[in-house]
Amino acid sequence: MLHIQLDRSNPHHPYYLQILEQIRDRILSGELTPQMRLTPTRQLALELNVSRQTVVNAYEELCAQGYCISRVGHGTVVVDLGKIEATTPSQKKQTLPKWLSLASSNYPRFDSAISNIEARSLISFKPSLVQTDYLPFKAMTQAFRKVMHAGATGLSEYEHSNGHPALLEAICQMVLPNRGIQTTPDRVFITNGSLHSSFLLAELLSTYADSISYGVPGYLNIPQNFINRGITGLPCSVDLEGICLTQEAKQASLHYVMPEHHFPQGITLSPERRTRLLQLAQQNDALIIEDDYDSEFYFDRHPLPALKAIDCREKVIYMGTFSKVLFNGLRVGYIVAHPTIIQALINLRWQIEGGTSLVVQLWLADLLNSGAVERHLRRMRVNHFIKRNLIADYLRRDFPDW
């Protein structure tokens, strides 16, 4: 018996996803062991009073994500994931690397910034430009009016904090659960986007870390922020299973990865390499910086859980952004990390700039809570799916030998 408990009061958490997450958690915790057969789909559908297709969808996703395998005549069985070490949230060890002694407030001075001048051309090959034609402008306008209407009582705040409570709570409730992350506002820090997040982390960690691994080709602006602070960069190749750490890179203090979609190839880090990366971080007292910049967009399968979702040793610092979800100019991102790191980031940022616009935070929180962002994402998945298939058709027609 799987003993699945469905939350039927939450319309934003589909039943198939609840089934998937609960089975996945039991696999990771060791409750469901390799070669164990899952309850047949018809039987589980009857037990949960849902359609059989709902259970089928959950099982198919578990197979697609590498947790199970389905064979005709044998049902769906759990696979051996290489003995991922996992515990329940209450058993998490609140430990940090020995070199990350964050009691000191003596942060290094900034290096001079390097500006890149972008060439103009008739055709833009700049990546990650968000299509704004389908933005929910009506909902966005209503949310802004709502924020400004309440401005007399709310906009005079000048907080020394990790962000406005409304946005922090909305991220914890409406965004992170979709990536398998269960956390609290004291572990979330609002920034002005992923580059800003990486800049603050590089400034904070430069005193303690000596090297950082990263995939090449990749989004090199982020590792460059760490290199600019005197941390040695260790570039690694990327194959069909994701980043391939060299022997030297395996000993790095920091690992920068994009597990769901490595930029620009879009490769997903395999379950085996995720497991190994977490083990390396534990063995070498290292930290992983997870850049989850666009996992909201997927076509053939639901994305794998974030590394942070299976991080039982507080070794992962998670970076998210809203710039790919809504529009590039929004410049709002967030970091999820151990509370000690969050507090250090608060102290550091307060010396530099104060924080992210309160108006923007309240406006974004309203859009998240109203469901406008989720509806927009569903619409854009369909739009991007059509465009992706069109490009694929042209490539097959004009480059058949690729």
N, C-alpha and C positions, 0 to 999 in steps of 0.2 A: 504494500500500500504506500502511495506517495504522500497522502495526507496534504493535499494542496488546499490552501485557504484563499479564496478570491475576495478581493475588496470590491463589492458591487456598487459602492457609493462614489467611486472615482471615475468619471467618464473619460478622463485624460489618460487612464492607465489600462490599455486593452487587456482582455482576459488572456489572450494567447501570450502576451508579454509577461503577465504575472506568472503564468504557468512556467514559461521559459526561465524566468529569473529564479523562481523557487527551486526548480530542478537543478539549474546551474549551480546555485549556492550550495546545494546538498552534495553535488559532485565535487566542488572545490573543498568543502569541509571534510570530505571522506565518508560521509554518510551513505552515499551511493558509490559503490566501488566498481573498478573496471570489470567488464563482462556482465555486470548486473543488468537484467532486462527490465525496461520500463513497462509500466502498466499499459496494456493494449489501448489504442486510441478510442475504440468504441466504449470500452469499460470505463475509462477515465472520464469520457464525455458524459456518460450516464451518472457517474458519481458526482460530477461538478454541475450537472444540469446545464451544460453548454452544448453547442453543436460539435459534431465530430470534427468538422473542418477547423474549428478553433484549436483543438488539440493537435491535429495534423500540422497546422501552421507552426505551433510551438515546437513540435518534434523536428520538423524540417529545419527550423532555425538552429536548434541545438546541433543537428548534424552539420549544417553549413558552417557553424562556428567551431566545429572540431571537438565538441564535447561528447557526441554520440555517433553511432553509425547504424544505418538501417539496412537490413538484408531481407530479401523475400523469404518468407517462411521462418525467419528467426526474430522478427520484430525489431525494436529499437533498443540497442544496448549501449552502455557507457564504455567509453574508450579510456585507455591509460594516458593521461596528460603529462606524464613525466613526474608524477608525485608532486604536484603543486602544493606548497605549504600554505595552508589557509586556516584561519580561526574565525570565530564569531567576533562581532564588533566589541563585545564586552571583554574578550580575551586579548585584544590588541595590545602589543607592547608599546608603551609610550616612550620609545627610546629614539635618540638622535645620534648621528655620527659624533665620535669623540672630538673631531676637529671642528665641529660646528658649535663652538662655545659662544652663544649669542649674548652673553652678559655684557660684552663690551659695546659701547656706543661710539667708538672711535672709528668712523668710516673713512675710507680713503678718499682722496680728492678725485674729481672727475678728470678724465682725459679729454682732450679737445675733440669735438665732434667732426666726423668726416661726412661731407655732403656729396651726394651723387646727383649729377645733372642728367636728366633723362632726355634722350634724343626724341625729337618729334618726327612722325612719319604719317603717311596716309593710312597705313594699316597698323593698328596697335596690337602688339604681341604681349602686352603687359598681362600677367596672369591675375586671377582672382578678382576681376572686376565684376561687381554684383549688378545684375539686371534689376533696374528699379521700376520698370513699367507696371509691374503687378503689385507694388507695395500697397498695403491697406491704408490709403491716404485718409479715408473717412475716420477710421478707428484711431489713426495717429493724431488727427486734428482734435478729435473728441478727448483723447487722453491728455493732450497738451492743455486744452481749455480747462479740463478738470483740475490739473495741477496748478494752473495759474489762478483759478477761482479760489483754491485753498491757500494761495500764496501768503495772504496776510498773517496766517498762523504758522506756516511751515517753512517758508523760504528764508527766514531770518536766522536759521540754525547755521552754526559754523563748527562742525564736529571734528574732534580729534579721534577718528575711528577708522575702521576698515571699510566703511561705506554706509549708506543709509539702510536702516533696518528693513524697510519695505522691499528694497531691491535684493538685499541679502537673503531674506526669507523667500522671495519669489524664485531666486536662483536655486535655493535648496529644495523647494517644493515642485517647481515647474520645469526645471532644466536638468539638473544633475541626475535625478532618478532615471531619466532616459538613457544615461550612460552607465547605469548600474551603481552610481555613487550615492550613498546615504551619508549625509553630513549635517553639520549645524553652522549657523551664521558666524560663530567665533573662529571657524576654520576657513572662511572665505574673505577675500580682499579685492575690492574693486579697483581697476586700473583704467588707463586710457588705451586699451588694446594690447595685443600680444607683444608687439615690439617694446612697448612701455613696460609690460610685465617682465620681459627678459632683461631690460636695462636695470630695473630695480633689483632683480635677483642677482644679476652680475655684480652690481655695486655691493650688495649685501654679502655675497658668498666669496668675493675675490680675496678676502683675508684668510679664508679657511680652505678653499679648493685650489688644487694646483694644475688640474687638466680636465678637459671636457671632450668626450667623443661625440661625433655627429656624422650623419650620412651624406655622401656626395655622389651625384648631385643632390641638392636639397635647398631649403630656405636658409641661406647662409647668413642673412642679416642677424639672425638671433644668436648663433654661435659667435659671430663677430663681436657682439656686445661683450661676451665673456673674454674673448681674446684681447679686446681693447683694454680690459682691466688687468692684463698680465697673466691670465690663465692660458695654459698651453692647449692649443687646438689639436685634436687627433682625428683627422678625417678618415672615414671608413667607406668601403664600397657598399652598394645596395643591390641585392639580387631579388628573385621572385618571392622570397620569404621575409624580406625586409633588410634592415641594417646588418652587416657582417662585421662584428667587432674584431679588430686585430688583437694580437697578444698584448701589445702595449695598451690598446684602448680598453681592454678588459680590466686594467688596473686603474682606470681614470677615477677621479673624485666625483665627476658629474657625467651623466649620459643624457644628451638631448635627442629625443625621438619623437616621431609623428606616427604612432602605432596604427591608427586607422587608415589614413591616407598619407603615405610619405610623399611629400612634394618634391618634384613635379610628376613622378611616375604614377602616383595613386596606389602604390603597393601597400598591402596590409601586413603588419608584422604577424608572423605565424604564432600559434599558441605555444609551440615548443620554445621559440626564441623569447617570447614574453616571459615564460617560466624561467629560462636561463638568465635573462636580464635582471629579474627580481632576485634571483639567487646570488648573482654577482654583486648587486648592490648590498645585500645582506653580508656576504662574505668579506667585502672590501670596505665596508663602512662608507658607502657612496650614496649619492642621491640621483634620482632619475627625474628629469624635467620633461613632462609629457605635454606636447603641443597638440591639442585636440581642436584644430581650427575649423573643420567643416564636416564633422561626422554626422551632422543633421541631414546631410544629403546622401542618399543611397538609392540603389535601383534594384539590384538582383537579390539582395539579402539585407537583413537587419545588421547593423554594425556590431562587431565584437564589443564586449564590455571594455570600458576604459581600463588602463593599467591601474589607475587609482582605485577602481572598484574592487580589485583583488589584492590591493596593497595592505598587507597585514602588519607591516613593520615600520610604517611611516617613512618609507623610502622614496615615495613619489610626490613631486610637486606638480600639480595639474594646472595647465593654462587653458582657458577658454576665451572666446570672443563672440561678440554680437555683430561684428563688422561684416561677416560673410552671410549672416542670417538676414539682416535688414539692408544696410548700405554701408559702403566703405567709410564714408565721412562720419559715421556715428562715433567711432573711437571709444568704445566701452568694452572692456574685457574684465577678466577676473582670475584670481589665483586661488587654488584650494590646497591647503598645506596644514602642517602641524601648528597648533596655536602659538607656539614659541616663535616660529618663523613669521607667522602673521603679525605678531606684536612687534617683532623687529622691523618688518616692512612698514608698519604704521609709524614707528619712531623715525625711520629713515625718510619716508616720504614727507612727513610733516616738516622736516628741515628744508625740503626742496621746494614743494609746491602746494601743500595743503590737501588737495584731493580732487576727485572728479565732480563736475558740475552737479549740484543738488537737483536742479530742474530736470536734467537729463536722466538722472537716476530715478526720480519719482515718475517721470513719463514712461520710462522703460518698464518699471515695475507694474504700472497700470496696464500696459500692453500685454505683459506676460500673464498677469492675473485674469485679464478679460478673455484670454484664449486667442487674441488676435495674432500673436506670433506663431502659435501652433497651426492655426488655419493658413497663414501665409506660407509656412514651411510645406504643408501638404500640397498647396497649389504649385509651389516652385519645384517640388520633386517631380511632379507630372511634366511641367514645362521643361526642366532639364533632361528628363528621360527622353522626351521626344527629340530634343536637339542632339543629345548624345547618339541616339539611334540613327539620325539623319547623317551625322558626320561619319559614323561607322559604315553606313551604306556607301557613302562616297569613297571612303578609303578602300573598301573591298572592290569597288568598281574600277577605281583608277590606279590602285596599287595592289594588284592581286597577289604579288609575290612576297608581300610583307609577312 
